[in-house]
Amino acid sequence: MPRVETSSYQLMKIHILNAVDLSKDAIHIYVGLAVFLVAIVVWQRGRISWLSLLPVVAIAIIMEALDLHDDSRSFGYLRWGASAHDFVNTVFWPTVLVITNRLIAFKR
């Protein structure tokens, strides 16, 4: 079996995990929240809406596409379950915040 080298993306993830001493799940949650907050402040000018989720979903898809590509090269198959788990971790809390905001606005 040929030796597969670790991609730059995977090396970056390893360095981040070593630097911050957090789990992979926590990193996904923080990335999702950070992208969401930047989207609200910069793109939505302080408004929380469904559009605020677009950058979060885009980043989550990009991260998982890179992981799936690396899985294919490293393992010879795609680990869909792991990618789905990471995707949900990334978008869950931003989605909860948008839904909560909409429910509060609806009750007013």
N, C-alpha and C positions, 0 to 999 in steps of 0.2 A: 504494500500500500504506500503511495507517495506521501511524503511529509507535507502537510499544509501549514503555511506560516500564518501567524496571527495577524489579522487585518489591523490597519491603523485605528479604525473605529473601536475594535475590541481592546487594543492596547490603551486607548484613551479612557475607556470605561474602567479598565483595571487600575489605572493611575488615579482616577477620581475615587473609586471605591477605597483604595488604600489611603488616600489623602483625607477623606472625610469620615471614615470609620462608621459608615451607615450600610444598611442592607440594600440590595438591589431594589427591593420593593419600595423602600423609603425614598431612594433616589428617583424612581419613577413618579412617586407622589409629589415630591418637591419640584421636579422638572415641570410636571403638569400645572401645578399651582403657580410657579414662577412665570411660565409662558402665559397663563391666563391673566395674571396681574399685569404683566407688560402689555398684553392686548387691551385690557381695560383702560389703562392709563394712556398709552400711546395711540392706539388705533381707535378705540371707542370713546376717548376723551372722558373717562370716568363713568361711563354707562355700562351696566351689566346687561348683556343681551345674548341671544343665541349666537349671534355673530362672534361674540367673544370666544366661543368654543372652537371656531374654525382653525386658528393657529395651533391650539392644543391638539386637535385631531390630526392636523397636518404633521406636526412634530412627532406625535405618537406613531403615525403611519410610516414616516421616514425612518425613525429609530427601529421599528419592527421589520421594515423591509431590509435594512442593513443587517439586522440579526438573522433574518431568514436566509439571506444570501450567504452569510458566514456559516450558518448551520448546514446549508447545502454543501459548501466546500469542506467543512470540517467533519460532519457526520454522514454526509451522503443522503440526507433526508431533511425535511422541514419540520421543525418542532412547533406546530401550530398551537398546541396547548400553552406552551411557555410564552409565545408571542401574544396570544389572546389575554393571558394573565397580565402581562406587562402593559398591554394596551388599556385594559380596564383600570389598572393602577394609575396610569397616567391621566386618564380622562374622568375618573370617577368623581373626585371632589369638585373640580370645576363645573361639572354637570349638576351636581347637587346644589352648588351655589347659584347657578342660573335658575334652576327650578325653584329654589327657595325664594329668590328675588322675584320671580314671576308670580308666585303664590302670594307674597306680601303685597306686590303691586295690584294684584287682582282683587284683594280684600279691601283695598282703599277706595 
